[in-house]
Amino acid sequence: MTTRRSLLALALLPAAAAADTGTALQAAIRDAVGDAPITDGGIVLRVPAMAENGGQVPVTIVAESPMTAADHITAIHVFATANPTPGVARFRLTPLLARAEVQTRIRLAEAQRIIVLAQSNDGRVRRATAEIRVTTGGCLT
């Protein structure tokens, strides 16, 4: 028998799931960069606008940095806002690299936003985002 209370619970279920995803994303970002202020820009993020296969979406990230001992990118973090686990990839970099650039393929569950954070040795954190539509999801829930 369907009651008003059970209908309300069903209506709120997607909202609760979305809140959990947002909380998981915030926790993953906090785990990666702490409470450092995040500014937009300084990162070139190359991703396809539409991925036919969410199981292998190509991503290229280039963070602007001279990559010297005094000024370099120490980490690049990749997050997917609608994946079951939002933290997708983490790369550690050293000033021995000529460029702060990484290329990889990631899995995406569905159409969503990708967030990339680049952390520098002086504590600055920069951000870039991109929306990607996915035809066939690549994650199991």
C-alpha positions in Angstrom: 0.0 0.0 0.0 1.4 3.4 -1.0 1.1 6.1 1.6 1.9 9.8 1.5 5.0 9.2 3.6 6.4 6.5 1.2 5.8 8.8 -1.8 7.6 11.6 0.0 10.5 9.3 0.8 10.7 8.2 -2.9 10.6 11.9 -4.1 13.4 12.8 -1.7 15.7 9.9 -2.6 17.4 11.5 -5.7 17.9 14.7 -3.7 19.5 12.7 -0.9 21.7 10.8 -3.3 22.8 14.1 -4.9 23.6 15.6 -1.5 25.7 12.6 -0.7 27.6 13.0 -4.0 28.2 16.7 -3.3 29.4 15.9 0.2 31.7 13.1 -1.1 33.1 15.6 -3.7 33.8 18.2 -1.1 35.5 15.7 1.2 37.6 14.4 -1.7 38.7 18.0 -2.6 39.4 18.8 1.1 41.5 15.6 1.4 43.5 16.6 -1.7 44.2 20.3 -1.0 43.0 21.0 2.5 41.4 24.4 3.1 43.6 26.3 0.6 41.8 28.9 -1.4 41.1 27.9 -4.9 41.3 30.2 -7.9 40.2 29.6 -11.5 42.6 29.7 -14.4 46.2 28.8 -15.1 45.2 25.3 -16.4 44.5 24.1 -19.9 42.1 21.2 -19.8 41.5 19.2 -23.0 38.6 16.8 -23.0 36.1 15.8 -25.6 32.7 17.5 -25.4 31.1 14.1 -25.9 32.5 10.7 -25.0 30.9 7.7 -26.7 32.5 5.3 -24.2 32.6 6.5 -20.6 35.1 3.7 -19.9 38.0 5.5 -21.4 37.7 9.3 -21.8 40.9 11.0 -22.8 42.1 13.9 -20.6 45.1 16.2 -21.1 46.0 18.7 -18.4 48.6 21.4 -18.7 49.2 23.7 -15.7 51.0 27.0 -16.4 54.3 26.9 -14.4 58.0 27.6 -15.0 58.7 24.2 -13.2 61.7 25.6 -11.4 62.8 24.7 -7.8 61.4 28.0 -6.6 58.1 27.8 -8.5 56.5 24.5 -9.6 53.4 22.4 -9.6 53.6 19.7 -7.0 50.3 17.9 -7.7 47.4 17.6 -10.1 44.1 16.2 -8.9 41.2 15.1 -11.1 37.6 14.8 -9.8 34.4 13.7 -11.5 31.3 15.2 -10.0 28.9 12.3 -10.7 31.1 9.2 -10.3 30.5 6.9 -7.4 34.0 7.9 -6.2 34.7 11.5 -7.1 38.5 11.3 -6.8 39.6 10.0 -10.3 43.3 10.6 -10.4 46.2 12.2 -8.5 49.6 13.0 -10.1 52.7 14.1 -8.1 55.1 16.3 -10.0 58.7 17.6 -9.4 60.6 20.6 -10.7 62.7 18.1 -12.7 59.9 17.9 -15.2 60.1 20.3 -18.1 56.3 20.9 -18.1 53.4 20.4 -15.7 51.5 18.2 -18.2 49.7 14.9 -17.8 47.7 12.8 -20.2 45.4 9.9 -19.1 42.1 8.2 -19.7 39.4 8.2 -17.0 36.1 6.4 -16.4 32.9 8.4 -16.2 29.6 7.0 -15.0 27.5 9.5 -16.9 27.4 13.1 -18.3 29.1 15.3 -15.7 31.6 18.0 -14.8 35.3 17.3 -14.5 37.2 19.4 -12.0 41.0 19.6 -12.1 43.1 21.2 -9.4 46.8 22.1 -9.7 48.7 22.6 -6.4 51.9 24.6 -6.4 54.8 24.4 -4.0 53.8 27.7 -2.4 50.3 26.5 -1.5 48.4 28.1 -4.4 45.6 26.0 -5.9 44.2 26.6 -9.3 41.1 25.1 -10.9 39.7 24.2 -14.3 36.4 22.6 -15.1 34.8 21.0 -18.2 31.4 19.4 -18.9 31.5 16.1 -20.7 28.5 14.2 -22.1 28.8 10.5 -22.0 26.8 8.2 -24.3 27.6 4.9 -22.5 28.7 5.0 -18.8 32.0 3.5 -17.8 31.4 2.9 -14.1 29.5 0.3 -12.2 27.7 1.6 -9.1 
